[in-house]
């Protein structure tokens, strides 16, 4: 009950903050605050912390235990505190490396979801045709679990401390909400350093406008490095969603969609080619 109350309090607080920002700095002026599919995202808002996050955490913990065991390390206090060359560095270097490596891992995991059969799960996230801050929570449980699993196993096996990883993931979740907001911020000269809402909104456009670009969670220079950066000067995206993949509009339809649709695995061109 306390957790549910916290979810509603967080929803009220974020709604007040982001609706004010979207009203003051709109990327798409005149976009209604209450869109037709907002009920679906409100269901995701409830389901994600109560169900999806619990599943993802269990999958990630299990994956870390198995991976560390394969390396001959028992998952205990010593492994949780970190190990190996990583822990012989200053703390600020450890944090910086975790953010940088985490972003590269996040980049390729995200790109993997665009270019393989996993697209059918990720397509659910791209189904919003009116993008705003609440669209960030529209994530299929399989998409969330696999992404968290890959990130946790990779960083844990490299020796990064698990408490730092546990704090890193919620930060990414909050920042993702900002990136989906209907605001026109590009962060000016920092546009290549820190991901902005404008940077990520180009990722959510239709195939013709820029889909399959801007995969990095935090650092656009990762996209620059791998040739997928797209942020034309003086322009902002105007159309969102997909033309090739048809995702159901209902909550339960979206959860079942990847398991029912054969078409979804083939209509999206690979992002890895």
Secondary structure, 3 states (H helix, E strand, C coil): CHHHHHHHHHHHHHHHHHHHHHHHCECCCCCCCCCCCHHHHHHHHHHHHHHHHHHHHHHHHHHHHHHHHHCCCCCCHHHHCCCHHHHHCCHHHHHHHHHHHHHHHHHHHHHHHHHCCCHHHHCCHHHCCCCCHHHHHCCCHHHHHHHHHHHHHHHHHCCCCHHHHHHHHHHHHHHHHHHHCCECCCCHHHCCCCCCHHHHHHHCECCCCCCCCCCCCCCHHHHHHHCCCCCCCCCCCCCECCCCCCCCCCHHHHHHHHHHCCHHHCCCCCCCC
